[in-house]
Amino acid sequence: MNMERLCELKKTGEYRRLGHLFYTSRSAFLYDTGTGKVIKLDEDAQEFMECLFDEKTTEQELRGLINNSSDIGSICEFIQKENLLCNPEVTNFVDLTPYYYSDDIQCEQLTIELTGNCNLRCKYCIYNDYYEGSRSFNTSNIDFETAKKAIDYVYSHSSKERMAITFYGGEPLLNFKVMKQCIDYCLSYIKRPNLHFSFTTNLTLMTEEIADYVAQVPNMSILLSLDGPEEIHNRARVNRDGKGSFSDAFNGLKLLANAINKYKKATIMFNAVLMPPYTEKRFDLINNFFESLDFLPDGTEVQATYPVAKSIPAGYIKELEDRGEANIEKITWIDWAKKRANDNLDFGKMRNLYADVLRAGLTQIHNRLLYEKPIGRPYYNGCCIPGRRRLYVCTDGSYKLCERIGNAPPIGHVDTGINAEVVKQYYLADYERKSIPDCSRCWAINLCDICYAQCYDEKGLNIAMKKKQCANVKERSLELLRDYYELVESKPKLIEEIAKIEVT
């Protein structure tokens, strides 16, 4: 190991990109950026790494420690053997342009925007007028001929084994007629051994007829927007007149669950959006509600998400202040999940919310990229390969990367296909050129999950928007590393269960 190189990197500040130290209640660890390895440090190695990575120590102090340490030789030997702290400077992301030099674009999933309209006005919805970056609610609907062109395109450019069709809105059931036409068309003409369907719904428009139809569709998965018990759900998920939607949604849930229990072909999953106040009591109420639903089909899952940044309106915060809930003690859902896991954790109990929270976070660390030697060209953060894994067709027939991409530039149209030049300019070249200066100096570059949907507007990459995400990514990555290795030391059997989870 070239200690002179480390001293030079310490002098220039480039040492920050080599890795990061973190601590559990028992030990100190090094996360190595280049290889993805995590090394538990003994006392001498900890002293050396702290001198290297501490912002307050100088190059001279690092040199002094190297010269005076009796164990520096073994530390140096171990670093060299494990290929640590030697990742090269990043100048480019991995080259994705070869994917666009031919028409052989293999797409797996088509998401169809059935409508831009919705019968609810959930307070955190990104399509509300006060949220910038996404379209507003509108009355546009996709027609079957436009949707059919997109289906045919993806079918001709899809994997020979698998193809998935997803329906999105607004509220997709407002255009159920076209959804049914699309499903019937696919079942009649698409020849794939694994043909899957899915859609998201707020359940309020569910009827016995609709439930009976979708429950009989093979490989149908339905994501249900339900935030918890009535008093929590109705705080944010409201009708246009401001009244809560829980009663209608719960009636729709019963209709759908009964149909699925009857035919046993479709599956359902809940998505609960966690709105403030973030308290133990509130999380317990949500978890207990989902656990109490004894009429649900076997295998029903629950997942939870926070609202998109800046999507919570000022009026909602004012309501919290009026209720005296704005300044009460807060807890993150991961901290809450860890507390509950101390008593009991069963990943097999699918409607257990805290199990889902930990599973989502821990698998991210468990399945991180690992290399024996550092790679020179990392991936495009958490971005997909545009137009390959998934494709989103808007009501007007334009193609975008996914349903979360907002007003970002389209990448094609149902009448012309994917525009490879737009992809290469806006989503590959521009992203790389503007991102590399920051990414090349970041210790979390290979843990980063920032994607196009988080930092693109109508002009393309908004680098200021992306920079705001960077601090959050590093903070969250560090927290997940601590959580994972805390459990490695205290609950190794839990990590064994994590290892069994298949990532799709």
DODO-37405 format. One record per residue (C-alpha): residue number from 1; residue in one letter; chain; x, y, z. Coordinates in Angstrom, 2 decimals. Each point is the difference from the previous one (the first is absolute). Layout:
BEGIN
> NUM,A,A,X,Y,Z
...
END
This chain:
BEGIN
> 1,M,A,0.00,0.00,0.00
> 2,N,A,1.34,3.38,-1.03
> 3,M,A,-0.30,2.11,3.16
> 4,E,A,1.41,2.98,-1.86
> 5,R,A,-3.05,-0.08,-2.26
> 6,L,A,-2.32,0.10,3.02
> 7,C,A,1.90,2.95,1.41
> 8,E,A,-0.35,1.86,-3.29
> 9,L,A,-3.73,-0.75,-0.11
> 10,K,A,-0.27,1.23,3.58
> 11,K,A,1.71,3.22,-1.03
> 12,T,A,-2.33,0.64,-2.95
> 13,G,A,-3.17,-1.16,1.76
> 14,E,A,-0.47,-2.84,-2.49
> 15,Y,A,0.15,-2.53,2.85
> 16,R,A,-3.75,0.57,0.47
> 17,R,A,-0.81,-2.05,-3.10
> 18,L,A,1.90,-3.07,1.27
> 19,G,A,-2.55,-1.10,2.58
> 20,H,A,-1.69,0.88,3.26
> 21,L,A,0.26,-0.99,3.64
> 22,F,A,-3.07,-0.94,2.00
> 23,Y,A,-0.65,-1.37,3.45
> 24,T,A,-2.39,-2.41,1.66
> 25,S,A,-0.46,-0.20,3.76
> 26,R,A,2.82,-2.57,0.10
> 27,S,A,2.43,0.61,-2.85
> 28,A,A,1.52,2.30,-2.60
> 29,F,A,-0.25,-0.86,-3.70
> 30,L,A,1.40,1.21,-3.31
> 31,Y,A,-2.20,0.07,-3.08
> 32,D,A,2.33,-0.13,-3.02
> 33,T,A,-1.42,1.85,-2.98
> 34,G,A,1.92,-1.78,-2.74
> 35,T,A,-0.81,-3.59,0.98
> 36,G,A,-3.13,0.43,2.10
> 37,K,A,1.64,-2.03,2.78
> 38,V,A,-0.69,0.77,3.66
> 39,I,A,2.92,-0.66,2.35
> 40,K,A,-0.22,-0.26,3.77
> 41,L,A,2.93,1.93,1.47
> 42,D,A,2.23,-0.96,2.90
> 43,E,A,1.38,2.71,2.29
> 44,D,A,3.11,0.81,-2.07
> 45,A,A,-1.83,-0.03,-3.33
> 46,Q,A,-2.73,2.20,1.47
> 47,E,A,2.55,2.58,1.12
> 48,F,A,1.54,0.08,-3.48
> 49,M,A,-3.34,0.23,-1.83
> 50,E,A,-1.26,2.73,2.32
> 51,C,A,3.13,2.02,-0.68
> 52,L,A,-0.49,-0.48,-3.74
> 53,F,A,-3.72,0.83,-0.12
> 54,D,A,-0.35,2.58,2.76
> 55,E,A,-0.58,3.44,-1.53
> 56,K,A,1.95,1.64,2.83
> 57,T,A,3.26,-1.94,-0.35
> 58,T,A,2.70,1.20,-2.38
> 59,E,A,2.32,-1.66,-2.46
> 60,Q,A,2.88,0.55,2.44
> 61,E,A,-1.85,-1.78,2.79
> 62,L,A,-0.71,-2.94,-2.32
> 63,R,A,3.68,-0.19,-0.94
> 64,G,A,0.96,0.13,3.65
> 65,L,A,-2.31,-2.89,0.84
> 66,I,A,1.38,-2.06,-2.90
> 67,N,A,3.59,0.63,1.08
> 68,N,A,-0.60,-0.75,3.69
> 69,S,A,-2.43,-2.91,-0.17
> 70,S,A,1.49,-3.40,0.84
> 71,D,A,-2.87,-1.78,-1.79
> 72,I,A,-0.07,2.04,-3.22
> 73,G,A,1.65,-2.82,-1.94
> 74,S,A,-2.79,-2.51,0.70
> 75,I,A,-2.64,2.66,-0.67
> 76,C,A,1.64,0.81,-3.32
> 77,E,A,0.23,-3.72,-0.89
> 78,F,A,-3.70,-0.56,0.76
> 79,I,A,-1.09,3.04,-2.00
> 80,Q,A,2.03,-1.19,-2.98
> 81,K,A,-1.22,-3.60,0.26
> 82,E,A,-3.68,1.06,0.07
> 83,N,A,0.45,2.71,-2.67
> 84,L,A,-1.32,2.69,2.32
> 85,L,A,0.30,3.79,-0.33
> 86,C,A,1.25,-0.27,-3.57
> 87,N,A,-3.01,0.84,-2.14
> 88,P,A,1.06,2.09,-2.99
> 89,E,A,-1.38,3.44,-0.69
> 90,V,A,-3.36,-0.21,-1.76
> 91,T,A,-0.08,1.80,-3.35
> 92,N,A,-2.93,-1.76,-1.68
> 93,F,A,-2.96,-2.22,0.73
> 94,V,A,-0.27,-3.42,-1.61
> 95,D,A,-0.66,0.37,-3.73
> 96,L,A,-3.69,-0.62,-0.83
> 97,T,A,-0.02,1.38,-3.54
> 98,P,A,0.49,-3.44,-1.65
> 99,Y,A,-3.55,-0.84,1.10
> 100,Y,A,-1.28,2.63,-2.43
> 101,Y,A,1.98,-0.75,-3.15
> 102,S,A,-2.52,-2.59,-1.14
> 103,D,A,-3.76,-0.50,0.16
> 104,D,A,0.45,-2.95,2.34
> 105,I,A,-1.38,1.78,3.08
> 106,Q,A,-1.21,-2.61,2.46
> 107,C,A,-2.78,1.52,2.11
> 108,E,A,-1.65,-1.93,2.84
> 109,Q,A,-2.79,2.25,1.24
> 110,L,A,-2.45,2.44,-1.55
> 111,T,A,-1.86,2.44,2.25
> 112,I,A,-3.11,1.49,-1.59
> 113,E,A,-1.28,3.35,1.25
> 114,L,A,-3.72,-0.68,-0.30
> 115,T,A,-1.03,3.45,1.18
> 116,G,A,1.32,3.26,1.40
> 117,N,A,-3.10,0.33,2.15
> 118,C,A,-0.74,-1.13,3.55
> 119,N,A,-3.12,0.05,2.17
> 120,L,A,2.07,0.73,3.14
> 121,R,A,2.25,2.88,0.99
> 122,C,A,2.45,-1.61,2.43
> 123,K,A,1.90,2.73,1.79
> 124,Y,A,3.45,-1.42,-0.82
> 125,C,A,-0.68,-0.84,-3.65
> 126,I,A,2.64,1.29,-2.41
> 127,Y,A,-2.68,0.87,-2.57
> 128,N,A,-1.47,2.77,2.17
> 129,D,A,0.46,3.51,-1.41
> 130,Y,A,2.28,1.13,2.84
> 131,Y,A,2.63,-2.68,-0.78
> 132,E,A,2.45,1.01,-2.72
> 133,G,A,1.65,-2.56,-2.23
> 134,S,A,-2.99,-2.15,-0.99
> 135,R,A,-3.02,0.54,-2.18
> 136,S,A,-3.19,1.12,1.69
> 137,F,A,-3.22,-2.01,0.07
> 138,N,A,-1.77,0.06,-3.37
> 139,T,A,-2.86,-1.70,-1.78
> 140,S,A,2.04,-1.67,-2.75
> 141,N,A,-0.50,-3.72,-0.56
> 142,I,A,1.96,-2.38,-2.17
> 143,D,A,-1.97,-1.72,-2.75
> 144,F,A,0.36,-3.68,-0.75
> 145,E,A,1.69,0.49,-3.39
> 146,T,A,2.79,2.08,1.58
> 147,A,A,0.45,-2.51,2.83
> 148,K,A,-0.02,-2.86,-2.51
> 149,K,A,2.84,1.59,-1.99
> 150,A,A,2.09,0.18,3.18
> 151,I,A,-0.83,-3.61,0.89
> 152,D,A,0.99,-1.18,-3.47
> 153,Y,A,3.25,1.97,0.15
> 154,V,A,1.05,-1.46,3.34
> 155,Y,A,-1.10,-3.48,-1.09
> 156,S,A,2.28,0.23,-3.05
> 157,H,A,2.86,1.30,2.18
> 158,S,A,-0.50,-2.13,3.10
> 159,S,A,1.70,-2.97,1.56
> 160,K,A,-1.10,-3.31,-1.47
> 161,E,A,-0.88,-1.22,3.48
> 162,R,A,-1.62,2.82,1.94
> 163,M,A,-2.19,3.02,-0.64
> 164,A,A,-1.88,2.19,2.47
> 165,I,A,-2.82,2.50,-0.60
> 166,T,A,-0.72,2.56,2.73
> 167,F,A,-2.89,2.48,0.12
> 168,Y,A,0.41,3.41,1.58
> 169,G,A,-1.77,3.33,0.45
> 170,G,A,-1.41,2.15,1.60
> 171,E,A,-2.40,-2.68,1.10
> 172,P,A,0.14,-2.80,-2.60
> 173,L,A,-3.55,-1.19,0.69
> 174,L,A,-1.32,3.27,-1.46
> 175,N,A,0.97,-1.52,-3.36
> 176,F,A,-0.72,-3.62,0.82
> 177,K,A,-1.50,-0.56,-3.48
> 178,V,A,3.40,0.46,-1.67
> 179,M,A,1.76,-1.97,2.75
> 180,K,A,-2.29,-2.95,-0.72
> 181,Q,A,0.53,0.35,-3.76
> 182,C,A,3.77,-0.06,0.51
> 183,I,A,-0.10,-3.06,2.26
> 184,D,A,-2.32,-1.91,-2.32
> 185,Y,A,2.21,0.87,-2.98
> 186,C,A,3.16,-1.16,1.79
> 187,L,A,-1.57,-3.26,1.15
> 188,S,A,-1.13,-0.72,-3.57
> 189,Y,A,3.11,0.98,-1.98
> 190,I,A,3.08,0.23,2.24
> 191,K,A,1.86,-3.29,0.04
> 192,R,A,2.28,0.15,3.02
> 193,P,A,0.32,-2.75,2.62
> 194,N,A,0.20,2.67,2.71
> 195,L,A,-2.52,2.73,-0.80
> 196,H,A,-0.72,2.15,3.05
> 197,F,A,-2.47,2.81,0.71
> 198,S,A,-0.22,2.57,2.76
> 199,F,A,-1.66,3.28,0.90
> 200,T,A,-0.23,2.47,2.86
> 201,T,A,-3.36,1.08,1.40
> 202,N,A,-1.45,2.04,2.84
> 203,L,A,-2.82,-2.60,0.21
> 204,T,A,-2.81,2.57,0.22
> 205,L,A,-1.35,-0.85,-3.48
> 206,M,A,0.24,-3.76,0.44
> 207,T,A,-3.24,-1.82,-0.85
> 208,E,A,-0.96,-3.63,0.24
> 209,E,A,0.17,-0.25,-3.80
> 210,I,A,3.51,1.51,-0.22
> 211,A,A,1.24,-2.08,2.92
> 212,D,A,-1.37,-3.18,-1.57
> 213,Y,A,1.75,0.78,-3.29
> 214,V,A,3.48,0.94,1.27
> 215,A,A,0.01,-2.89,2.49
> 216,Q,A,-0.23,-2.46,-2.89
> 217,V,A,2.93,1.46,-1.96
> 218,P,A,3.02,-2.33,0.22
> 219,N,A,3.11,1.51,1.64
> 220,M,A,-1.82,3.16,1.03
> 221,S,A,1.53,2.06,2.81
> 222,I,A,-1.88,2.97,1.46
> 223,L,A,1.59,2.76,2.09
> 224,L,A,-2.50,1.50,2.43
> 225,S,A,0.38,3.55,1.29
> 226,L,A,-1.16,-0.21,3.61
> 227,D,A,1.82,1.92,2.73
> 228,G,A,-1.29,-1.77,3.10
> 229,P,A,-3.04,0.25,2.29
> 230,E,A,-2.77,2.51,-0.71
> 231,E,A,1.26,2.82,2.22
> 232,I,A,3.44,-0.12,-1.68
> 233,H,A,-1.10,-0.74,-3.56
> 234,N,A,-2.53,2.84,-0.04
> 235,R,A,2.54,2.61,1.07
> 236,A,A,1.59,0.00,-3.47
> 237,R,A,-1.94,-2.22,-2.40
> 238,V,A,-3.01,2.17,-0.68
> 239,N,A,-2.60,0.58,-2.70
> 240,R,A,-0.16,3.20,-2.03
> 241,D,A,-2.34,1.46,2.62
> 242,G,A,2.54,-0.70,2.75
> 243,K,A,-1.91,-2.88,1.58
> 244,G,A,1.85,-3.18,0.92
> 245,S,A,-0.06,-2.96,-2.39
> 246,F,A,0.48,-2.85,2.48
> 247,S,A,-3.56,-1.33,-0.05
> 248,D,A,-0.12,-0.34,-3.80
> 249,A,A,3.53,-1.40,-0.14
> 250,F,A,-0.69,-2.59,2.69
> 251,N,A,-3.20,-1.14,-1.73
> 252,G,A,2.01,-0.36,-3.22
> 253,L,A,2.64,-2.00,1.86
> 254,K,A,-2.60,-2.48,1.25
> 255,L,A,-1.42,-0.47,-3.51
> 256,L,A,3.45,-0.59,-1.46
> 257,A,A,1.17,-2.30,2.81
> 258,N,A,-3.14,-2.13,-0.31
> 259,A,A,0.51,-0.41,-3.75
> 260,I,A,3.68,-0.88,0.34
> 261,N,A,-0.77,-2.51,2.76
> 262,K,A,-2.54,-1.56,-2.37
> 263,Y,A,2.20,-0.36,-3.10
> 264,K,A,3.49,-0.09,1.58
> 265,K,A,1.76,1.39,-3.07
> 266,A,A,0.81,3.63,0.85
> 267,T,A,2.04,1.42,2.90
> 268,I,A,-0.18,3.29,1.87
> 269,M,A,2.48,2.24,1.78
> 270,F,A,-0.65,3.08,2.11
> 271,N,A,1.99,3.20,-0.32
> 272,A,A,-0.36,2.23,3.05
> 273,V,A,1.35,3.53,-0.31
> 274,L,A,1.37,1.13,3.37
> 275,M,A,-0.99,3.57,0.73
> 276,P,A,1.10,1.98,3.07
> 277,P,A,-0.09,0.04,2.93
> 278,Y,A,2.57,-2.80,0.08
> 279,T,A,-0.54,-1.60,3.39
> 280,E,A,0.19,-3.46,1.48
> 281,K,A,-3.70,0.06,0.76
> 282,R,A,-0.91,0.90,-3.58
> 283,F,A,2.19,-2.72,-1.50
> 284,D,A,-1.46,-2.54,2.44
> 285,L,A,-3.54,0.97,-0.99
> 286,I,A,0.79,-0.49,-3.70
> 287,N,A,1.73,-3.33,0.58
> 288,N,A,-2.75,-1.32,2.28
> 289,F,A,-2.66,0.97,-2.55
> 290,F,A,1.53,-2.05,-2.81
> 291,E,A,0.70,-2.94,2.29
> 292,S,A,-3.67,-0.02,1.05
> 293,L,A,-1.42,-0.50,-3.52
> 294,D,A,-0.78,-3.70,0.26
> 295,F,A,-2.04,-0.17,-3.23
> 296,L,A,2.94,0.67,-2.33
> 297,P,A,1.35,-2.60,-2.43
> 298,D,A,3.03,-2.03,1.06
> 299,G,A,3.30,1.65,-0.89
> 300,T,A,-1.32,3.57,0.15
> 301,E,A,2.91,2.39,0.61
> 302,V,A,0.30,3.48,1.45
> 303,Q,A,2.60,2.58,-0.97
> 304,A,A,0.40,3.56,1.20
> 305,T,A,1.47,3.13,-1.52
> 306,Y,A,0.55,3.61,1.00
> 307,P,A,-1.55,2.75,-2.13
> 308,V,A,2.16,1.45,-2.76
> 309,A,A,2.09,2.92,1.25
> 310,K,A,-1.92,3.32,-0.02
> 311,S,A,-3.29,-1.71,-0.87
> 312,I,A,-1.60,0.62,3.41
> 313,P,A,-2.04,3.24,-0.25
> 314,A,A,0.38,2.84,2.47
> 315,G,A,-3.64,-0.46,0.99
> 316,Y,A,0.71,-3.47,1.36
> 317,I,A,2.87,1.30,2.12
> 318,K,A,-2.31,2.75,1.27
> 319,E,A,-2.50,-2.69,1.04
> 320,L,A,2.74,-1.72,2.02
> 321,E,A,0.86,3.28,1.69
> 322,D,A,-3.65,0.63,0.86
> 323,R,A,-0.23,-3.48,1.51
> 324,G,A,3.19,0.52,1.99
> 325,E,A,1.72,-2.83,-1.88
> 326,A,A,2.68,1.95,-1.86
> 327,N,A,2.66,-0.12,2.71
> 328,I,A,-0.63,-3.36,1.66
> 329,E,A,2.80,-2.54,0.24
> 330,K,A,0.81,-1.51,-3.40
> 331,I,A,1.35,-3.40,-0.95
> 332,T,A,1.01,-1.36,-3.41
> 333,W,A,-1.75,-3.12,-1.23
> 334,I,A,3.34,-1.86,-0.02
> 335,D,A,0.63,0.88,3.65
> 336,W,A,-3.54,-1.10,0.78
> 337,A,A,0.50,-3.24,-1.92
> 338,K,A,3.24,-0.73,1.86
> 339,K,A,-1.75,0.50,3.34
> 340,R,A,-2.79,-2.38,-0.97
> 341,A,A,2.52,-2.51,-1.34
> 342,N,A,1.55,-0.27,3.44
> 343,D,A,-3.18,-1.71,1.15
> 344,N,A,-0.94,-1.98,-3.09
> 345,L,A,0.82,-0.09,-3.69
> 346,D,A,-1.47,-2.43,-2.45
> 347,F,A,0.68,0.63,-3.68
> 348,G,A,-2.52,-2.71,-0.78
> 349,K,A,-2.81,2.08,1.50
> 350,M,A,-0.59,2.02,-3.11
> 351,R,A,-2.38,2.63,1.49
> 352,N,A,2.52,0.91,2.66
> 353,L,A,0.97,3.56,-0.89
> 354,Y,A,3.22,0.18,1.99
> 355,A,A,1.25,-3.19,-1.62
> 356,D,A,-0.54,1.58,-3.42
> 357,V,A,1.82,3.18,1.05
> 358,L,A,3.07,-1.91,1.18
> 359,R,A,-0.12,-2.42,-2.89
> 360,A,A,0.07,2.86,-2.51
> 361,G,A,2.94,1.72,1.68
> 362,L,A,2.07,-3.02,0.93
> 363,T,A,-0.22,-1.68,-3.39
> 364,Q,A,1.39,3.19,-1.55
> 365,I,A,3.20,-0.44,1.99
> 366,H,A,0.09,-3.79,-0.14
> 367,N,A,-0.26,0.03,-3.81
> 368,R,A,2.33,2.94,-0.62
> 369,L,A,2.56,-0.24,-2.76
> 370,L,A,3.12,-1.91,1.10
> 371,Y,A,3.26,-0.33,-1.92
> 372,E,A,3.32,-1.63,0.74
> 373,K,A,1.73,2.93,-1.66
> 374,P,A,-1.36,3.51,-0.59
> 375,I,A,-1.72,0.68,-3.29
> 376,G,A,0.94,3.09,-1.95
> 377,R,A,-3.41,0.92,-1.41
> 378,P,A,-2.98,-0.14,2.37
> 379,Y,A,-3.64,-0.15,-1.01
> 380,Y,A,-2.31,3.00,-0.49
> 381,N,A,-0.92,0.20,3.70
> 382,G,A,-3.44,-1.59,0.42
> 383,C,A,-1.13,0.69,-3.57
> 384,C,A,-1.55,-2.56,-2.30
> 385,I,A,1.06,-0.56,-3.59
> 386,P,A,-2.49,2.33,-1.69
> 387,G,A,-2.64,-1.83,-2.00
> 388,R,A,1.30,-3.48,0.74
> 389,R,A,-1.26,-1.28,3.32
> 390,R,A,-3.18,2.08,-0.11
> 391,L,A,-1.84,2.46,-2.19
> 392,Y,A,-2.81,2.42,0.82
> 393,V,A,-2.58,1.12,-2.54
> 394,C,A,-1.91,3.21,0.75
> 395,T,A,-3.61,0.63,-1.00
> 396,D,A,1.23,1.96,-3.06
> 397,G,A,2.11,-2.92,-1.22
> 398,S,A,3.39,1.39,0.98
> 399,Y,A,2.54,-2.31,1.63
> 400,K,A,1.77,0.83,3.25
> 401,L,A,2.34,-1.97,2.22
> 402,C,A,-2.50,-0.83,2.74
> 403,E,A,-3.10,1.24,1.82
> 404,R,A,2.12,1.98,2.49
> 405,I,A,1.95,2.09,-2.50
> 406,G,A,-2.34,3.03,-0.02
> 407,N,A,0.57,2.64,-2.66
> 408,A,A,3.34,-1.37,-1.20
> 409,P,A,0.60,-0.15,-3.77
> 410,P,A,-1.82,-2.86,-1.79
> 411,I,A,2.15,-2.70,-1.58
> 412,G,A,-2.32,-0.87,-2.86
> 413,H,A,-3.57,-0.50,-1.16
> 414,V,A,-2.28,-2.93,-0.86
> 415,D,A,0.13,1.03,-3.67
> 416,T,A,3.80,0.21,-0.23
> 417,G,A,1.44,-2.22,2.75
> 418,I,A,2.85,0.93,2.35
> 419,N,A,2.23,2.86,-1.11
> 420,A,A,3.49,-1.32,0.73
> 421,E,A,1.63,3.39,-0.59
> 422,V,A,-2.16,1.66,2.67
> 423,V,A,0.88,-2.77,2.44
> 424,K,A,3.73,0.33,-0.70
> 425,Q,A,-0.01,3.79,0.31
> 426,Y,A,-2.36,0.72,2.91
> 427,Y,A,0.22,-3.16,2.07
> 428,L,A,3.55,-1.24,-0.58
> 429,A,A,2.41,2.72,-1.15
> 430,D,A,-1.54,2.92,1.92
> 431,Y,A,-0.45,-2.04,3.16
> 432,E,A,3.60,-1.18,-0.08
> 433,R,A,1.50,3.39,-0.84
> 434,K,A,-1.85,1.83,2.77
> 435,S,A,0.19,-2.74,2.65
> 436,I,A,3.61,-1.20,-0.19
> 437,P,A,1.54,3.04,1.78
> 438,D,A,-1.96,-0.84,3.16
> 439,C,A,-0.27,-3.78,-0.39
> 440,S,A,3.75,-0.37,-0.52
> 441,R,A,0.60,1.38,3.51
> 442,C,A,-2.78,-1.88,1.77
> 443,W,A,0.61,-2.98,2.29
> 444,A,A,-3.60,-1.24,-0.54
> 445,I,A,0.13,-0.07,-3.80
> 446,N,A,-0.62,-3.77,-0.13
> 447,L,A,-2.79,0.15,2.60
> 448,C,A,-1.76,2.92,-1.66
> 449,D,A,-3.62,-0.55,-1.06
> 450,I,A,-0.67,3.41,-1.53
> 451,C,A,-1.80,-0.48,-3.31
> 452,Y,A,-1.27,2.14,-2.85
> 453,A,A,-3.42,0.38,1.62
> 454,Q,A,1.49,1.92,2.93
> 455,C,A,1.94,2.63,-1.91
> 456,Y,A,-1.47,0.62,-3.47
> 457,D,A,-2.30,2.76,-1.18
> 458,E,A,-1.23,1.06,-3.43
> 459,K,A,3.52,1.12,-1.00
> 460,G,A,1.74,-3.21,1.06
> 461,L,A,2.33,-0.51,2.94
> 462,N,A,-0.40,2.66,2.67
> 463,I,A,3.37,-0.29,1.72
> 464,A,A,-1.05,2.28,2.87
> 465,M,A,-2.89,-2.35,0.71
> 466,K,A,2.36,-2.96,-0.10
> 467,K,A,2.48,1.62,2.38
> 468,K,A,-2.78,0.36,2.57
> 469,Q,A,-0.53,-3.76,-0.16
> 470,C,A,3.69,-0.82,0.55
> 471,A,A,0.16,0.92,3.70
> 472,N,A,-3.11,-2.10,0.66
> 473,V,A,1.48,-3.00,-1.80
> 474,K,A,3.24,0.13,1.98
> 475,E,A,-1.83,0.41,3.30
> 476,R,A,-2.41,-2.85,-0.77
> 477,S,A,2.79,-2.30,-1.25
> 478,L,A,1.98,0.58,3.18
> 479,E,A,-3.06,-0.71,2.12
> 480,L,A,-0.71,-3.24,-1.86
> 481,L,A,3.61,-1.14,0.34
> 482,R,A,-0.20,0.58,3.76
> 483,D,A,-3.35,-1.77,0.29
> 484,Y,A,1.13,-3.01,-2.04
> 485,Y,A,3.28,-0.56,1.85
> 486,E,A,-1.62,0.67,3.36
> 487,L,A,-2.23,-2.98,-0.79
> 488,V,A,2.94,-2.01,-1.36
> 489,E,A,1.46,0.17,3.51
> 490,S,A,-3.17,-0.21,2.07
> 491,K,A,-2.43,-2.06,-2.13
> 492,P,A,1.97,-2.11,-2.50
> 493,K,A,-2.99,-2.28,-0.59
> 494,L,A,-1.93,2.98,-1.32
> 495,I,A,2.72,0.59,-2.59
> 496,E,A,-0.33,-3.66,-1.02
> 497,E,A,-3.67,0.66,-0.70
> 498,I,A,0.89,3.10,-2.02
> 499,A,A,2.30,-2.14,-2.15
> 500,K,A,-2.95,-2.19,-0.98
> 501,I,A,-2.01,2.86,-1.49
> 502,E,A,-0.02,-0.02,-3.78
> 503,V,A,0.52,3.39,-1.63
> 504,T,A,-2.08,0.61,-3.13
END
